[in-house]
Structure formats: structure tokens, C-alpha cells
């Protein structure tokens, strides 16, 4: 439930997304990507995507937290909703720079598409 709240806060502005990161919630969201329950993974992936979509700096922060390999693993899960959300989050990371896009490529995401 907390991840859903963080997602709702993060989506509105870069300032609110920074507030989520500054609160220390980023590592908790990344850890949620390793949970067994797909709905927990979905909420975390969604929140991470919303954080990353605002600025290159925020996207880099999500990458630095170790989210990319876990998002790629989420994309390989059987649940279609989780696949879609993980793909969207990876897209939000890629859009800011060629370097961020290369990070996603290097994690093996492109071959799974």
C-alpha cells in the first residue's frame, strides 16, 4: 500500500518525486521489486517509473539504486500487467539520454521485447 502512495505522490512533479527520493523511499521501492506478490512489484515499478520520468537526474538516481536489472526481471514475469508497467518504467528511464538508454540495453531488456 505504501508503494501506491509513493507512486501517487511521485507522478505529479519533479519536486514531489525528489521528496520521495529524499525521504529514503527509493531503496524500499527497489527492494519491493524482489517481492513474491506481483501487485507489490507493480506498485514499485510504477512508482520508480514516475520518479524517473521527470528529469535525467531522477532517472539516474533510479538507475544508481539498482532498479534496472530488477525491472528487466519483472518484464520476464508471466503477469501481463507487471510486464507492461516494467516496460513503461524502463522507457521512462531511457528517454532522458543515450547513456541511460544504454544502461537498459546492457541489462538485456531489448532482446526481451
CORURMO-V894233 format. One record per residue. N is the residue number from 1. RES is the residue in one small letter. NEAR is the number of other C-alpha atoms within 12 Angstrom. D_LAST is the distance of its C-alpha to the last C-alpha in whole Angstrom. Layout:
n: [N:N]
res: [RES:RES]
near: [NEAR:NEAR]
d_last: [D_LAST:D_LAST]
This chain:
n: [1:2:3:4:5:6:7:8:9:10:11:12:13:14:15:16:17:18:19:20:21:22:23:24:25:26:27:28:29:30:31:32:33:34:35:36:37:38:39:40:41:42:43:44:45:46:47:48:49:50:51:52:53:54:55:56:57:58:59:60:61:62:63:64:65:66:67:68:69:70:71:72:73:74:75:76:77:78:79:80:81:82:83:84:85:86:87:88:89:90:91:92:93:94:95:96:97:98:99:100:101:102:103:104:105:106:107:108:109:110:111:112:113]
res: [x:x:x:x:x:x:x:x:x:x:x:x:x:x:x:x:x:x:x:x:x:x:x:x:x:x:x:x:x:x:x:x:x:x:x:x:x:x:x:x:x:x:x:x:x:x:x:x:x:x:x:x:x:x:x:x:x:x:x:x:x:x:x:x:x:x:x:x:x:x:x:x:x:x:x:x:x:x:x:x:x:x:x:x:x:x:x:x:x:x:x:x:x:x:x:x:x:x:x:x:x:x:x:x:x:x:x:x:x:x:x:x:x]
near: [16:19:30:23:21:32:34:23:25:35:27:20:20:23:18:24:35:30:21:34:33:17:15:17:29:38:25:28:39:35:24:32:38:27:20:13:16:26:26:28:39:39:37:43:51:43:48:56:43:42:45:44:35:30:26:23:22:35:40:33:31:45:34:21:25:26:40:41:29:36:46:36:28:41:35:25:26:12:18:16:22:30:29:25:33:41:33:30:42:46:34:35:41:33:25:23:20:15:17:30:26:21:29:38:22:17:23:21:29:19:12:18:16]
d_last: [29:30:26:26:29:28:25:28:29:27:25:29:29:29:32:31:28:30:33:30:29:33:34:32:29:26:27:27:24:22:24:23:20:21:23:23:23:20:22:23:19:18:21:21:17:19:22:20:18:21:23:20:20:24:25:23:26:25:21:22:24:21:20:23:23:21:18:15:15:16:13:10:13:13:9:10:13:14:15:13:15:14:10:11:13:12:9:12:14:12:12:16:16:14:17:20:20:18:19:17:14:15:16:12:11:14:13:10:7:5:6:4:0]
